[in-house]
Amino acid sequence: MNRKIIDHSSFALLALCICQSCAISTGTSTTYLYCNEHLVEGHAKALEGDWKKAALIWNQLANSGTNSACAKAAFNMVVACEMLNRRDMAIKWAQKTVSDYKYPIARKRATDYLAMLNQSDFANSERALATREN
Protein backbone atom coordinates (compact mmCIF):
# COMPACT_ATOMS: atom_id res chain seq x y z
CA MET A 1 0.00 0.00 0.00
CA ASN A 2 1.33 3.39 -0.99
CA ARG A 3 0.85 5.56 2.11
CA LYS A 4 1.19 9.30 2.04
CA ILE A 5 4.03 10.39 4.26
CA ILE A 6 2.86 12.93 6.79
CA ASP A 7 5.11 15.87 7.50
CA HIS A 8 6.08 15.26 11.12
CA SER A 9 6.99 18.90 11.66
CA SER A 10 3.32 19.88 11.33
CA PHE A 11 2.39 17.29 13.95
CA ALA A 12 5.05 18.71 16.24
CA LEU A 13 3.47 22.13 15.85
CA LEU A 14 0.06 20.68 16.72
CA ALA A 15 1.46 19.14 19.89
CA LEU A 16 3.10 22.34 20.92
CA CYS A 17 -0.12 24.28 20.37
CA ILE A 18 -2.09 22.09 22.74
CA CYS A 19 0.52 21.76 25.46
CA GLN A 20 2.38 25.00 25.14
CA SER A 21 4.12 26.24 28.19
CA CYS A 22 1.76 28.23 30.36
CA ALA A 23 3.89 28.85 33.39
CA ILE A 24 4.67 32.04 35.24
CA SER A 25 7.85 32.03 37.30
CA THR A 26 8.13 34.51 40.13
CA GLY A 27 11.66 33.61 41.07
CA THR A 28 10.67 31.53 44.08
CA SER A 29 7.80 29.52 42.59
CA THR A 30 6.13 28.57 39.32
CA THR A 31 2.41 28.85 38.71
CA TYR A 32 0.82 26.87 35.87
CA LEU A 33 -2.07 28.51 34.03
CA TYR A 34 -4.57 26.49 31.97
CA CYS A 35 -2.49 23.33 32.23
CA ASN A 36 -0.33 21.49 34.69
CA GLU A 37 3.31 20.71 35.25
CA HIS A 38 3.08 17.35 33.45
CA LEU A 39 1.94 19.01 30.22
CA VAL A 40 4.77 21.49 30.53
CA GLU A 41 7.29 18.73 31.25
CA GLY A 42 6.08 16.70 28.24
CA HIS A 43 6.25 19.84 26.13
CA ALA A 44 9.88 20.37 27.16
CA LYS A 45 10.77 16.77 26.25
CA ALA A 46 9.06 17.14 22.87
CA LEU A 47 11.03 20.33 22.18
CA GLU A 48 14.21 18.40 22.98
CA GLY A 49 13.14 15.73 20.49
CA ASP A 50 12.73 13.12 23.23
CA TRP A 51 9.33 11.87 22.05
CA LYS A 52 9.57 8.64 24.04
CA LYS A 53 9.95 10.54 27.32
CA ALA A 54 7.23 13.00 26.31
CA ALA A 55 4.94 10.05 25.52
CA LEU A 56 5.63 8.46 28.91
CA ILE A 57 4.67 11.67 30.68
CA TRP A 58 1.56 12.31 28.56
CA ASN A 59 0.45 8.68 28.74
CA GLN A 60 0.49 8.76 32.53
CA LEU A 61 -1.45 12.03 32.61
CA ALA A 62 -3.97 10.93 29.96
CA ASN A 63 -4.80 7.81 31.94
CA SER A 64 -5.23 9.67 35.22
CA GLY A 65 -8.69 11.13 34.60
CA THR A 66 -10.89 12.93 32.11
CA ASN A 67 -10.28 16.63 32.81
CA SER A 68 -8.96 19.04 30.18
CA ALA A 69 -5.29 18.38 31.04
CA CYS A 70 -5.89 14.65 30.57
CA ALA A 71 -7.61 15.32 27.24
CA LYS A 72 -4.71 17.49 26.06
CA ALA A 73 -2.28 14.75 27.05
CA ALA A 74 -4.36 12.16 25.17
CA PHE A 75 -4.19 14.20 21.98
CA ASN A 76 -0.50 14.79 22.50
CA MET A 77 -0.15 11.01 22.56
CA VAL A 78 -1.52 11.02 19.00
CA VAL A 79 1.29 13.34 18.00
CA ALA A 80 3.97 11.48 19.94
CA CYS A 81 2.94 8.15 18.42
CA GLU A 82 3.00 9.68 14.94
CA MET A 83 6.46 11.12 15.62
CA LEU A 84 7.62 7.68 16.80
CA ASN A 85 6.25 6.08 13.60
CA ARG A 86 3.50 4.25 15.50
CA ARG A 87 0.50 5.23 13.42
CA ASP A 88 -1.50 2.26 14.72
CA MET A 89 -1.18 3.64 18.26
CA ALA A 90 -1.76 7.21 17.08
CA ILE A 91 -5.10 6.14 15.60
CA LYS A 92 -6.08 4.40 18.84
CA TRP A 93 -5.21 7.49 20.87
CA ALA A 94 -7.17 9.71 18.47
CA GLN A 95 -10.20 7.46 18.81
CA LYS A 96 -9.80 7.47 22.61
CA THR A 97 -9.51 11.25 22.66
CA VAL A 98 -12.78 11.59 20.74
CA SER A 99 -14.68 8.99 22.74
CA ASP A 100 -13.39 9.46 26.30
CA TYR A 101 -12.80 13.18 26.78
CA LYS A 102 -15.07 16.22 26.65
CA TYR A 103 -12.40 18.89 26.05
CA PRO A 104 -13.43 20.38 22.66
CA ILE A 105 -10.00 21.41 21.33
CA ALA A 106 -8.47 17.96 21.86
CA ARG A 107 -11.56 16.25 20.40
CA LYS A 108 -11.53 18.54 17.35
CA ARG A 109 -7.84 17.96 16.66
CA ALA A 110 -8.23 14.20 17.07
CA THR A 111 -11.23 14.22 14.72
CA ASP A 112 -9.27 16.30 12.19
CA TYR A 113 -6.35 13.87 12.42
CA LEU A 114 -8.62 10.87 11.73
CA ALA A 115 -10.30 12.70 8.84
CA MET A 116 -6.91 13.58 7.36
CA LEU A 117 -5.86 9.93 7.48
CA ASN A 118 -9.10 8.83 5.85
CA GLN A 119 -8.71 11.43 3.12
CA SER A 120 -5.08 10.44 2.59
CA ASP A 121 -5.93 6.73 2.39
CA PHE A 122 -8.75 7.48 -0.07
CA ALA A 123 -6.48 9.60 -2.28
CA ASN A 124 -3.78 6.91 -2.22
CA SER A 125 -6.26 4.16 -3.14
CA GLU A 126 -7.62 6.32 -5.99
CA ARG A 127 -4.08 6.87 -7.32
CA ALA A 128 -3.34 3.15 -7.07
CA LEU A 129 -6.53 2.33 -8.95
CA ALA A 130 -5.74 4.88 -11.67
CA THR A 131 -2.23 3.43 -12.02
CA ARG A 132 -3.58 -0.12 -12.45
CA GLU A 133 -6.07 1.03 -15.10
CA ASN A 134 -3.33 2.63 -17.22
N, C-alpha and C positions, 0 to 999 in steps of 0.2 A: 504494500500500500504506500502510495506516495503522499506523505504527510507534509503539510505546510510547516515550515520551521517558524516558530514564533520568536520574535525579537525579545530576548530576555531583558534587555534594558528597559523596555516599556513596562514589563511586569515589575521590575525593581522600582520604577517610579510609582506604580500603583501601590506597592507595599509601603513605600515611604509616605505616601499621601495619607494612608489610613492609620499609620502608627507614628506619625511625625512627632518629634520631640516636643513635648508641651510642659516643660519644666521651668520653674523660676528658682534660681539660686540666690539666696540672700547672704551668702558668705558662710553662714553657720548651719543652714539647712536648705533642703530642696523641697519645693512644693510642686506636685504634679497636677496640672489642670486638664480636665477632659479625658484623661487616661491614667494609667498607673505605671509604677516603676518597671513592671515586667514588659510592658509595651515599649517603653523607652530603652530598656536593656536589649530587647530583641532588635529594635531599630538600630542600635549601635552595632550589634553583631552583623546585621545585614549590610550596613555601610562599610564594615571591614571586609565584607565578602565571605564571612563565616556563616553561610546559610544553614549548615547543620546545627550550629549552636543556636542560631536565631530560631530555627524550627523546634528545637528542644524547649526553649523558653516559651514560645507561642503555643506549642502543643499542650504544655502543662496548664497554661492560663486558659486556653480554649476549653479544656475539659474540666475546669473548676467551677463552672456555673453557666448562666445564660445572660448575664448583664452585657452592657455595650462593650466593655473591655474584652470580655470573652468572645463576643461576636467579631470584634476587630482582629483578635488573635486568630480566630478560625479562618477568616479570609486571608490573613497573612500567611497561614499555612498553605493556602492555594498557591500563593506566589512562591513561597519557599520550596514547595514540592516541584513546581515548574522549573525553578532555578536549579534544582538538584536532578533534573531530568526524570522526574517521577510523575509523569502526567496522569497515570492511573490513580495515584494518591491525590493529586491536585483535583481531579474530578470528584473524588469522594468527599474531599473537604469542601468543595464548592456546593455539592448537594447537601452536605450537613449544614453549611452556613445558611442556605436557603430554608431548610426544613426546621432547624433547631433554634434559630436565633431571631429575635424581633427587631434588631437594630437595622434601620432601613438602608444606611449607606453600605454596610457589609453585604446585606442581602442583594442590593442592586448590583454591586460589583461582581458578586458571585454569579448572579443571573446573567450579566453581560459576558462574563468569562465563558460560561456554558454555551451561550448563544454564539459567541465567536468561534468556539470549537465546532459547533454544529455547522455553521456557515462554512468554515474552512474545510471540514470533511465533505460537505456537499460539493463545494467547488472542486476539490481534488477528485472526487468520484466522477463529476461531470467531465473534467479534463481527461481522466483515464478512459472514460467511455468514448469521448471524441477521438482520442488517439487510436483506440482499437478499431473504430469505424473507418479510419483513413487507411 
